[in-house]
Amino acid sequence: MIPGYDEWKTTPPEDREEGALKEKLNGSGWESADSDVFVPEEDAFDYALERVREGTAEEKREFVEWFYSGDWIKEA
């Protein structure tokens, strides 16, 4: 068990506290510049998806615009 991270991973999203990932792990990953959160590389995608799911309506709209900004054409 990895302190901090394993607890975050097994805690239901609605019960997680911001900044619960406090221990930096050995290996590659992503560390927040403005908090003590560290997400291992192998879990970065799932963590990012969860953050988008829990985002505000504006953040979700911006994500959709970014995602479809490539080879997609918006239909009215």
PyMOL Python script that loads the backbone (N, CA, C, O; Angstrom):
from pymol import cmd

cmd.read_pdbstr("""\
ATOM      1  N   MET A   1       0.845  -1.188   0.000  1.00  0.00           N
ATOM      2  CA  MET A   1       0.000   0.000   0.000  1.00  0.00           C
ATOM      3  C   MET A   1       0.884   1.243   0.000  1.00  0.00           C
ATOM      4  O   MET A   1       1.875   1.302   0.729  1.00  0.00           O
ATOM      5  N   ILE A   2       0.540   2.210  -0.793  1.00  0.00           N
ATOM      6  CA  ILE A   2       1.278   3.459  -0.870  1.00  0.00           C
ATOM      7  C   ILE A   2       0.505   4.497  -0.076  1.00  0.00           C
ATOM      8  O   ILE A   2      -0.610   4.854  -0.458  1.00  0.00           O
ATOM      9  N   PRO A   3       1.071   4.991   1.024  1.00  0.00           N
ATOM     10  CA  PRO A   3       0.345   5.954   1.852  1.00  0.00           C
ATOM     11  C   PRO A   3      -0.122   7.162   1.041  1.00  0.00           C
ATOM     12  O   PRO A   3       0.621   7.672   0.202  1.00  0.00           O
ATOM     13  N   GLY A   4      -1.308   7.605   1.278  1.00  0.00           N
ATOM     14  CA  GLY A   4      -1.844   8.771   0.588  1.00  0.00           C
ATOM     15  C   GLY A   4      -2.507   8.406  -0.721  1.00  0.00           C
ATOM     16  O   GLY A   4      -3.702   8.639  -0.902  1.00  0.00           O
ATOM     17  N   TYR A   5      -1.736   7.832  -1.643  1.00  0.00           N
ATOM     18  CA  TYR A   5      -2.285   7.545  -2.963  1.00  0.00           C
ATOM     19  C   TYR A   5      -3.264   6.385  -2.933  1.00  0.00           C
ATOM     20  O   TYR A   5      -4.364   6.498  -3.472  1.00  0.00           O
ATOM     21  N   ASP A   6      -2.889   5.273  -2.316  1.00  0.00           N
ATOM     22  CA  ASP A   6      -3.795   4.127  -2.275  1.00  0.00           C
ATOM     23  C   ASP A   6      -5.083   4.481  -1.547  1.00  0.00           C
ATOM     24  O   ASP A   6      -6.163   4.020  -1.916  1.00  0.00           O
ATOM     25  N   GLU A   7      -4.962   5.291  -0.524  1.00  0.00           N
ATOM     26  CA  GLU A   7      -6.157   5.745   0.189  1.00  0.00           C
ATOM     27  C   GLU A   7      -7.046   6.582  -0.729  1.00  0.00           C
ATOM     28  O   GLU A   7      -8.265   6.415  -0.745  1.00  0.00           O
ATOM     29  N   TRP A   8      -6.428   7.483  -1.493  1.00  0.00           N
ATOM     30  CA  TRP A   8      -7.195   8.303  -2.445  1.00  0.00           C
ATOM     31  C   TRP A   8      -7.885   7.412  -3.477  1.00  0.00           C
ATOM     32  O   TRP A   8      -9.062   7.600  -3.786  1.00  0.00           O
ATOM     33  N   LYS A   9      -7.136   6.436  -4.007  1.00  0.00           N
ATOM     34  CA  LYS A   9      -7.647   5.585  -5.079  1.00  0.00           C
ATOM     35  C   LYS A   9      -8.825   4.728  -4.615  1.00  0.00           C
ATOM     36  O   LYS A   9      -9.715   4.436  -5.413  1.00  0.00           O
ATOM     37  N   THR A  10      -8.852   4.318  -3.341  1.00  0.00           N
ATOM     38  CA  THR A  10      -9.904   3.434  -2.852  1.00  0.00           C
ATOM     39  C   THR A  10     -11.045   4.176  -2.167  1.00  0.00           C
ATOM     40  O   THR A  10     -12.033   3.561  -1.767  1.00  0.00           O
ATOM     41  N   THR A  11     -10.916   5.497  -2.029  1.00  0.00           N
ATOM     42  CA  THR A  11     -11.970   6.298  -1.410  1.00  0.00           C
ATOM     43  C   THR A  11     -12.944   6.748  -2.491  1.00  0.00           C
ATOM     44  O   THR A  11     -12.506   7.233  -3.534  1.00  0.00           O
ATOM     45  N   PRO A  12     -14.253   6.606  -2.279  1.00  0.00           N
ATOM     46  CA  PRO A  12     -15.213   7.064  -3.285  1.00  0.00           C
ATOM     47  C   PRO A  12     -14.996   8.546  -3.591  1.00  0.00           C
ATOM     48  O   PRO A  12     -14.697   9.316  -2.678  1.00  0.00           O
ATOM     49  N   PRO A  13     -15.139   8.968  -4.853  1.00  0.00           N
ATOM     50  CA  PRO A  13     -14.873  10.352  -5.249  1.00  0.00           C
ATOM     51  C   PRO A  13     -15.571  11.387  -4.376  1.00  0.00           C
ATOM     52  O   PRO A  13     -14.992  12.429  -4.071  1.00  0.00           O
ATOM     53  N   GLU A  14     -16.800  11.112  -3.974  1.00  0.00           N
ATOM     54  CA  GLU A  14     -17.538  12.104  -3.189  1.00  0.00           C
ATOM     55  C   GLU A  14     -16.973  12.270  -1.777  1.00  0.00           C
ATOM     56  O   GLU A  14     -17.274  13.258  -1.107  1.00  0.00           O
ATOM     57  N   ASP A  15     -16.157  11.312  -1.317  1.00  0.00           N
ATOM     58  CA  ASP A  15     -15.585  11.382   0.024  1.00  0.00           C
ATOM     59  C   ASP A  15     -14.121  11.823   0.036  1.00  0.00           C
ATOM     60  O   ASP A  15     -13.517  11.924   1.103  1.00  0.00           O
ATOM     61  N   ARG A  16     -13.548  12.086  -1.136  1.00  0.00           N
ATOM     62  CA  ARG A  16     -12.134  12.463  -1.208  1.00  0.00           C
ATOM     63  C   ARG A  16     -11.925  13.913  -0.818  1.00  0.00           C
ATOM     64  O   ARG A  16     -12.748  14.778  -1.120  1.00  0.00           O
ATOM     65  N   GLU A  17     -10.832  14.164  -0.154  1.00  0.00           N
ATOM     66  CA  GLU A  17     -10.471  15.522   0.229  1.00  0.00           C
ATOM     67  C   GLU A  17      -9.477  16.065  -0.782  1.00  0.00           C
ATOM     68  O   GLU A  17      -8.620  15.332  -1.276  1.00  0.00           O
ATOM     69  N   GLU A  18      -9.595  17.359  -1.091  1.00  0.00           N
ATOM     70  CA  GLU A  18      -8.631  18.009  -1.970  1.00  0.00           C
ATOM     71  C   GLU A  18      -7.255  17.907  -1.324  1.00  0.00           C
ATOM     72  O   GLU A  18      -7.117  18.149  -0.125  1.00  0.00           O
ATOM     73  N   GLY A  19      -6.251  17.558  -2.090  1.00  0.00           N
ATOM     74  CA  GLY A  19      -4.901  17.458  -1.560  1.00  0.00           C
ATOM     75  C   GLY A  19      -4.616  16.172  -0.810  1.00  0.00           C
ATOM     76  O   GLY A  19      -3.653  16.110  -0.045  1.00  0.00           O
ATOM     77  N   ALA A  20      -5.431  15.142  -1.010  1.00  0.00           N
ATOM     78  CA  ALA A  20      -5.246  13.900  -0.284  1.00  0.00           C
ATOM     79  C   ALA A  20      -3.986  13.144  -0.726  1.00  0.00           C
ATOM     80  O   ALA A  20      -3.484  12.296   0.011  1.00  0.00           O
ATOM     81  N   LEU A  21      -3.481  13.449  -1.914  1.00  0.00           N
ATOM     82  CA  LEU A  21      -2.264  12.774  -2.382  1.00  0.00           C
ATOM     83  C   LEU A  21      -1.060  13.576  -1.920  1.00  0.00           C
ATOM     84  O   LEU A  21      -0.581  14.452  -2.641  1.00  0.00           O
ATOM     85  N   LYS A  22      -0.575  13.288  -0.740  1.00  0.00           N
ATOM     86  CA  LYS A  22       0.466  14.123  -0.156  1.00  0.00           C
ATOM     87  C   LYS A  22       1.866  13.561  -0.312  1.00  0.00           C
ATOM     88  O   LYS A  22       2.840  14.309  -0.229  1.00  0.00           O
ATOM     89  N   GLU A  23       1.983  12.287  -0.531  1.00  0.00           N
ATOM     90  CA  GLU A  23       3.317  11.710  -0.595  1.00  0.00           C
ATOM     91  C   GLU A  23       3.767  11.559  -2.029  1.00  0.00           C
ATOM     92  O   GLU A  23       3.084  10.948  -2.850  1.00  0.00           O
ATOM     93  N   LYS A  24       4.919  12.120  -2.321  1.00  0.00           N
ATOM     94  CA  LYS A  24       5.493  11.943  -3.648  1.00  0.00           C
ATOM     95  C   LYS A  24       6.027  10.519  -3.742  1.00  0.00           C
ATOM     96  O   LYS A  24       6.709  10.041  -2.835  1.00  0.00           O
ATOM     97  N   LEU A  25       5.720   9.863  -4.817  1.00  0.00           N
ATOM     98  CA  LEU A  25       6.100   8.469  -4.990  1.00  0.00           C
ATOM     99  C   LEU A  25       7.364   8.361  -5.827  1.00  0.00           C
ATOM    100  O   LEU A  25       7.717   9.287  -6.558  1.00  0.00           O
ATOM    101  N   ASN A  26       8.036   7.235  -5.719  1.00  0.00           N
ATOM    102  CA  ASN A  26       9.182   6.979  -6.590  1.00  0.00           C
ATOM    103  C   ASN A  26       8.658   6.712  -7.982  1.00  0.00           C
ATOM    104  O   ASN A  26       7.645   6.031  -8.139  1.00  0.00           O
ATOM    105  N   GLY A  27       9.321   7.230  -8.992  1.00  0.00           N
ATOM    106  CA  GLY A  27       8.911   7.027 -10.364  1.00  0.00           C
ATOM    107  C   GLY A  27       8.366   8.301 -10.970  1.00  0.00           C
ATOM    108  O   GLY A  27       8.323   9.345 -10.319  1.00  0.00           O
ATOM    109  N   SER A  28       7.948   8.208 -12.228  1.00  0.00           N
ATOM    110  CA  SER A  28       7.482   9.389 -12.938  1.00  0.00           C
ATOM    111  C   SER A  28       6.015   9.651 -12.643  1.00  0.00           C
ATOM    112  O   SER A  28       5.264   8.753 -12.261  1.00  0.00           O
ATOM    113  N   GLY A  29       5.635  10.888 -12.829  1.00  0.00           N
ATOM    114  CA  GLY A  29       4.262  11.288 -12.602  1.00  0.00           C
ATOM    115  C   GLY A  29       4.131  12.792 -12.676  1.00  0.00           C
ATOM    116  O   GLY A  29       4.998  13.478 -13.217  1.00  0.00           O
ATOM    117  N   TRP A  30       3.050  13.296 -12.133  1.00  0.00           N
ATOM    118  CA  TRP A  30       2.732  14.722 -12.207  1.00  0.00           C
ATOM    119  C   TRP A  30       2.556  15.270 -10.801  1.00  0.00           C
ATOM    120  O   TRP A  30       1.789  14.730 -10.004  1.00  0.00           O
ATOM    121  N   GLU A  31       3.282  16.363 -10.499  1.00  0.00           N
ATOM    122  CA  GLU A  31       3.184  17.020  -9.208  1.00  0.00           C
ATOM    123  C   GLU A  31       2.579  18.403  -9.423  1.00  0.00           C
ATOM    124  O   GLU A  31       3.039  19.160 -10.279  1.00  0.00           O
ATOM    125  N   SER A  32       1.561  18.727  -8.656  1.00  0.00           N
ATOM    126  CA  SER A  32       0.911  20.023  -8.761  1.00  0.00           C
ATOM    127  C   SER A  32       1.854  21.114  -8.279  1.00  0.00           C
ATOM    128  O   SER A  32       2.528  20.951  -7.261  1.00  0.00           O
ATOM    129  N   ALA A  33       1.905  22.231  -9.008  1.00  0.00           N
ATOM    130  CA  ALA A  33       2.756  23.352  -8.630  1.00  0.00           C
ATOM    131  C   ALA A  33       2.159  24.155  -7.481  1.00  0.00           C
ATOM    132  O   ALA A  33       2.884  24.859  -6.779  1.00  0.00           O
ATOM    133  N   ASP A  34       0.837  24.058  -7.279  1.00  0.00           N
ATOM    134  CA  ASP A  34       0.210  24.878  -6.234  1.00  0.00           C
ATOM    135  C   ASP A  34      -0.395  24.074  -5.093  1.00  0.00           C
ATOM    136  O   ASP A  34      -1.128  24.624  -4.270  1.00  0.00           O
ATOM    137  N   SER A  35      -0.098  22.780  -5.033  1.00  0.00           N
ATOM    138  CA  SER A  35      -0.538  21.956  -3.906  1.00  0.00           C
ATOM    139  C   SER A  35       0.459  20.812  -3.753  1.00  0.00           C
ATOM    140  O   SER A  35       1.445  20.745  -4.488  1.00  0.00           O
ATOM    141  N   ASP A  36       0.212  19.926  -2.820  1.00  0.00           N
ATOM    142  CA  ASP A  36       1.124  18.808  -2.595  1.00  0.00           C
ATOM    143  C   ASP A  36       0.624  17.514  -3.230  1.00  0.00           C
ATOM    144  O   ASP A  36       0.973  16.427  -2.770  1.00  0.00           O
ATOM    145  N   VAL A  37      -0.179  17.616  -4.267  1.00  0.00           N
ATOM    146  CA  VAL A  37      -0.721  16.433  -4.940  1.00  0.00           C
ATOM    147  C   VAL A  37       0.298  15.892  -5.945  1.00  0.00           C
ATOM    148  O   VAL A  37       0.865  16.646  -6.735  1.00  0.00           O
ATOM    149  N   PHE A  38       0.519  14.596  -5.904  1.00  0.00           N
ATOM    150  CA  PHE A  38       1.369  13.890  -6.865  1.00  0.00           C
ATOM    151  C   PHE A  38       0.563  12.725  -7.424  1.00  0.00           C
ATOM    152  O   PHE A  38       0.006  11.932  -6.666  1.00  0.00           O
ATOM    153  N   VAL A  39       0.500  12.620  -8.747  1.00  0.00           N
ATOM    154  CA  VAL A  39      -0.236  11.535  -9.401  1.00  0.00           C
ATOM    155  C   VAL A  39       0.757  10.729 -10.238  1.00  0.00           C
ATOM    156  O   VAL A  39       1.400  11.281 -11.131  1.00  0.00           O
ATOM    157  N   PRO A  40       0.890   9.432  -9.962  1.00  0.00           N
ATOM    158  CA  PRO A  40       1.801   8.590 -10.742  1.00  0.00           C
ATOM    159  C   PRO A  40       1.388   8.544 -12.213  1.00  0.00           C
ATOM    160  O   PRO A  40       0.205   8.636 -12.541  1.00  0.00           O
ATOM    161  N   GLU A  41       2.366   8.404 -13.078  1.00  0.00           N
ATOM    162  CA  GLU A  41       2.150   8.387 -14.530  1.00  0.00           C
ATOM    163  C   GLU A  41       1.053   7.397 -14.928  1.00  0.00           C
ATOM    164  O   GLU A  41       0.206   7.712 -15.764  1.00  0.00           O
ATOM    165  N   GLU A  42       1.067   6.207 -14.335  1.00  0.00           N
ATOM    166  CA  GLU A  42       0.110   5.176 -14.746  1.00  0.00           C
ATOM    167  C   GLU A  42      -1.334   5.514 -14.368  1.00  0.00           C
ATOM    168  O   GLU A  42      -2.263   4.898 -14.889  1.00  0.00           O
ATOM    169  N   ASP A  43      -1.534   6.471 -13.481  1.00  0.00           N
ATOM    170  CA  ASP A  43      -2.881   6.850 -13.068  1.00  0.00           C
ATOM    171  C   ASP A  43      -3.276   8.255 -13.514  1.00  0.00           C
ATOM    172  O   ASP A  43      -4.361   8.731 -13.183  1.00  0.00           O
ATOM    173  N   ALA A  44      -2.401   8.916 -14.261  1.00  0.00           N
ATOM    174  CA  ALA A  44      -2.633  10.310 -14.647  1.00  0.00           C
ATOM    175  C   ALA A  44      -3.900  10.478 -15.483  1.00  0.00           C
ATOM    176  O   ALA A  44      -4.649  11.432 -15.272  1.00  0.00           O
ATOM    177  N   PHE A  45      -4.151   9.582 -16.416  1.00  0.00           N
ATOM    178  CA  PHE A  45      -5.334   9.690 -17.275  1.00  0.00           C
ATOM    179  C   PHE A  45      -6.613   9.582 -16.454  1.00  0.00           C
ATOM    180  O   PHE A  45      -7.512  10.410 -16.599  1.00  0.00           O
ATOM    181  N   ASP A  46      -6.703   8.571 -15.595  1.00  0.00           N
ATOM    182  CA  ASP A  46      -7.907   8.383 -14.777  1.00  0.00           C
ATOM    183  C   ASP A  46      -8.131   9.562 -13.831  1.00  0.00           C
ATOM    184  O   ASP A  46      -9.264  10.003 -13.638  1.00  0.00           O
ATOM    185  N   TYR A  47      -7.047  10.067 -13.242  1.00  0.00           N
ATOM    186  CA  TYR A  47      -7.162  11.208 -12.334  1.00  0.00           C
ATOM    187  C   TYR A  47      -7.667  12.435 -13.092  1.00  0.00           C
ATOM    188  O   TYR A  47      -8.541  13.151 -12.605  1.00  0.00           O
ATOM    189  N   ALA A  48      -7.117  12.677 -14.282  1.00  0.00           N
ATOM    190  CA  ALA A  48      -7.546  13.829 -15.091  1.00  0.00           C
ATOM    191  C   ALA A  48      -9.009  13.700 -15.494  1.00  0.00           C
ATOM    192  O   ALA A  48      -9.748  14.682 -15.436  1.00  0.00           O
ATOM    193  N   LEU A  49      -9.439  12.516 -15.900  1.00  0.00           N
ATOM    194  CA  LEU A  49     -10.846  12.311 -16.267  1.00  0.00           C
ATOM    195  C   LEU A  49     -11.770  12.594 -15.085  1.00  0.00           C
ATOM    196  O   LEU A  49     -12.822  13.213 -15.243  1.00  0.00           O
ATOM    197  N   GLU A  50     -11.372  12.143 -13.919  1.00  0.00           N
ATOM    198  CA  GLU A  50     -12.198  12.382 -12.739  1.00  0.00           C
ATOM    199  C   GLU A  50     -12.303  13.874 -12.447  1.00  0.00           C
ATOM    200  O   GLU A  50     -13.377  14.368 -12.106  1.00  0.00           O
ATOM    201  N   ARG A  51     -11.198  14.586 -12.579  1.00  0.00           N
ATOM    202  CA  ARG A  51     -11.215  16.030 -12.328  1.00  0.00           C
ATOM    203  C   ARG A  51     -12.140  16.738 -13.315  1.00  0.00           C
ATOM    204  O   ARG A  51     -12.832  17.685 -12.939  1.00  0.00           O
ATOM    205  N   VAL A  52     -12.161  16.296 -14.560  1.00  0.00           N
ATOM    206  CA  VAL A  52     -13.064  16.894 -15.552  1.00  0.00           C
ATOM    207  C   VAL A  52     -14.507  16.575 -15.189  1.00  0.00           C
ATOM    208  O   VAL A  52     -15.367  17.454 -15.248  1.00  0.00           O
ATOM    209  N   ARG A  53     -14.784  15.327 -14.814  1.00  0.00           N
ATOM    210  CA  ARG A  53     -16.142  14.933 -14.430  1.00  0.00           C
ATOM    211  C   ARG A  53     -16.664  15.754 -13.261  1.00  0.00           C
ATOM    212  O   ARG A  53     -17.853  16.071 -13.207  1.00  0.00           O
ATOM    213  N   GLU A  54     -15.792  16.099 -12.331  1.00  0.00           N
ATOM    214  CA  GLU A  54     -16.187  16.846 -11.143  1.00  0.00           C
ATOM    215  C   GLU A  54     -16.100  18.359 -11.344  1.00  0.00           C
ATOM    216  O   GLU A  54     -16.385  19.123 -10.422  1.00  0.00           O
ATOM    217  N   GLY A  55     -15.712  18.790 -12.535  1.00  0.00           N
ATOM    218  CA  GLY A  55     -15.509  20.212 -12.792  1.00  0.00           C
ATOM    219  C   GLY A  55     -16.803  21.010 -12.862  1.00  0.00           C
ATOM    220  O   GLY A  55     -17.906  20.462 -12.846  1.00  0.00           O
ATOM    221  N   THR A  56     -16.625  22.321 -12.941  1.00  0.00           N
ATOM    222  CA  THR A  56     -17.773  23.207 -13.087  1.00  0.00           C
ATOM    223  C   THR A  56     -18.324  23.096 -14.505  1.00  0.00           C
ATOM    224  O   THR A  56     -17.685  22.509 -15.378  1.00  0.00           O
ATOM    225  N   ALA A  57     -19.494  23.653 -14.730  1.00  0.00           N
ATOM    226  CA  ALA A  57     -20.091  23.643 -16.067  1.00  0.00           C
ATOM    227  C   ALA A  57     -19.165  24.344 -17.063  1.00  0.00           C
ATOM    228  O   ALA A  57     -19.019  23.898 -18.201  1.00  0.00           O
ATOM    229  N   GLU A  58     -18.547  25.430 -16.636  1.00  0.00           N
ATOM    230  CA  GLU A  58     -17.618  26.169 -17.502  1.00  0.00           C
ATOM    231  C   GLU A  58     -16.397  25.323 -17.850  1.00  0.00           C
ATOM    232  O   GLU A  58     -15.973  25.299 -19.006  1.00  0.00           O
ATOM    233  N   GLU A  59     -15.826  24.629 -16.865  1.00  0.00           N
ATOM    234  CA  GLU A  59     -14.667  23.772 -17.121  1.00  0.00           C
ATOM    235  C   GLU A  59     -15.033  22.627 -18.066  1.00  0.00           C
ATOM    236  O   GLU A  59     -14.242  22.259 -18.934  1.00  0.00           O
ATOM    237  N   LYS A  60     -16.222  22.072 -17.898  1.00  0.00           N
ATOM    238  CA  LYS A  60     -16.661  20.992 -18.789  1.00  0.00           C
ATOM    239  C   LYS A  60     -16.853  21.509 -20.206  1.00  0.00           C
ATOM    240  O   LYS A  60     -16.484  20.834 -21.167  1.00  0.00           O
ATOM    241  N   ARG A  61     -17.430  22.707 -20.346  1.00  0.00           N
ATOM    242  CA  ARG A  61     -17.616  23.307 -21.671  1.00  0.00           C
ATOM    243  C   ARG A  61     -16.262  23.543 -22.336  1.00  0.00           C
ATOM    244  O   ARG A  61     -16.088  23.242 -23.517  1.00  0.00           O
ATOM    245  N   GLU A  62     -15.303  24.080 -21.582  1.00  0.00           N
ATOM    246  CA  GLU A  62     -13.962  24.327 -22.123  1.00  0.00           C
ATOM    247  C   GLU A  62     -13.286  23.027 -22.543  1.00  0.00           C
ATOM    248  O   GLU A  62     -12.606  22.980 -23.569  1.00  0.00           O
ATOM    249  N   PHE A  63     -13.471  21.972 -21.751  1.00  0.00           N
ATOM    250  CA  PHE A  63     -12.882  20.685 -22.108  1.00  0.00           C
ATOM    251  C   PHE A  63     -13.465  20.161 -23.418  1.00  0.00           C
ATOM    252  O   PHE A  63     -12.731  19.691 -24.286  1.00  0.00           O
ATOM    253  N   VAL A  64     -14.795  20.245 -23.555  1.00  0.00           N
ATOM    254  CA  VAL A  64     -15.442  19.765 -24.791  1.00  0.00           C
ATOM    255  C   VAL A  64     -14.930  20.575 -25.980  1.00  0.00           C
ATOM    256  O   VAL A  64     -14.634  20.006 -27.032  1.00  0.00           O
ATOM    257  N   GLU A  65     -14.822  21.889 -25.827  1.00  0.00           N
ATOM    258  CA  GLU A  65     -14.303  22.724 -26.920  1.00  0.00           C
ATOM    259  C   GLU A  65     -12.876  22.331 -27.274  1.00  0.00           C
ATOM    260  O   GLU A  65     -12.529  22.252 -28.452  1.00  0.00           O
ATOM    261  N   TRP A  66     -12.040  22.083 -26.258  1.00  0.00           N
ATOM    262  CA  TRP A  66     -10.660  21.672 -26.515  1.00  0.00           C
ATOM    263  C   TRP A  66     -10.634  20.313 -27.216  1.00  0.00           C
ATOM    264  O   TRP A  66      -9.926  20.142 -28.209  1.00  0.00           O
ATOM    265  N   PHE A  67     -11.402  19.346 -26.704  1.00  0.00           N
ATOM    266  CA  PHE A  67     -11.384  17.993 -27.246  1.00  0.00           C
ATOM    267  C   PHE A  67     -11.766  17.976 -28.725  1.00  0.00           C
ATOM    268  O   PHE A  67     -11.149  17.266 -29.518  1.00  0.00           O
ATOM    269  N   TYR A  68     -12.768  18.744 -29.092  1.00  0.00           N
ATOM    270  CA  TYR A  68     -13.263  18.735 -30.465  1.00  0.00           C
ATOM    271  C   TYR A  68     -12.637  19.820 -31.332  1.00  0.00           C
ATOM    272  O   TYR A  68     -13.145  20.112 -32.414  1.00  0.00           O
ATOM    273  N   SER A  69     -11.536  20.424 -30.871  1.00  0.00           N
ATOM    274  CA  SER A  69     -10.933  21.521 -31.620  1.00  0.00           C
ATOM    275  C   SER A  69     -10.065  21.055 -32.786  1.00  0.00           C
ATOM    276  O   SER A  69      -9.604  21.887 -33.567  1.00  0.00           O
ATOM    277  N   GLY A  70      -9.835  19.790 -32.923  1.00  0.00           N
ATOM    278  CA  GLY A  70      -8.977  19.271 -33.987  1.00  0.00           C
ATOM    279  C   GLY A  70      -9.715  19.135 -35.309  1.00  0.00           C
ATOM    280  O   GLY A  70     -10.064  20.133 -35.939  1.00  0.00           O
ATOM    281  N   ASP A  71      -9.945  17.917 -35.721  1.00  0.00           N
ATOM    282  CA  ASP A  71     -10.557  17.618 -37.020  1.00  0.00           C
ATOM    283  C   ASP A  71     -12.067  17.489 -36.962  1.00  0.00           C
ATOM    284  O   ASP A  71     -12.657  16.803 -37.797  1.00  0.00           O
ATOM    285  N   TRP A  72     -12.695  18.123 -36.010  1.00  0.00           N
ATOM    286  CA  TRP A  72     -14.147  18.060 -35.860  1.00  0.00           C
ATOM    287  C   TRP A  72     -14.778  19.344 -36.376  1.00  0.00           C
ATOM    288  O   TRP A  72     -14.203  20.424 -36.243  1.00  0.00           O
ATOM    289  N   ILE A  73     -15.951  19.224 -36.958  1.00  0.00           N
ATOM    290  CA  ILE A  73     -16.718  20.373 -37.425  1.00  0.00           C
ATOM    291  C   ILE A  73     -18.010  20.397 -36.635  1.00  0.00           C
ATOM    292  O   ILE A  73     -18.756  19.418 -36.614  1.00  0.00           O
ATOM    293  N   LYS A  74     -18.271  21.529 -35.979  1.00  0.00           N
ATOM    294  CA  LYS A  74     -19.484  21.642 -35.166  1.00  0.00           C
ATOM    295  C   LYS A  74     -20.701  21.841 -36.066  1.00  0.00           C
ATOM    296  O   LYS A  74     -20.712  22.713 -36.934  1.00  0.00           O
ATOM    297  N   GLU A  75     -21.708  21.026 -35.846  1.00  0.00           N
ATOM    298  CA  GLU A  75     -22.968  21.127 -36.577  1.00  0.00           C
ATOM    299  C   GLU A  75     -23.966  21.845 -35.710  1.00  0.00           C
ATOM    300  O   GLU A  75     -24.007  21.624 -34.500  1.00  0.00           O
ATOM    301  N   ALA A  76     -24.765  22.693 -36.298  1.00  0.00           N
ATOM    302  CA  ALA A  76     -25.762  23.446 -35.529  1.00  0.00           C
ATOM    303  C   ALA A  76     -27.015  22.652 -35.319  1.00  0.00           C
ATOM    304  O   ALA A  76     -27.956  23.138 -34.692  1.00  0.00           O
TER     305      ALA A  76
END
""", "prot")
cmd.dss("prot")
cmd.show_as("cartoon", "prot")
cmd.util.cbc("prot")
cmd.orient("prot")
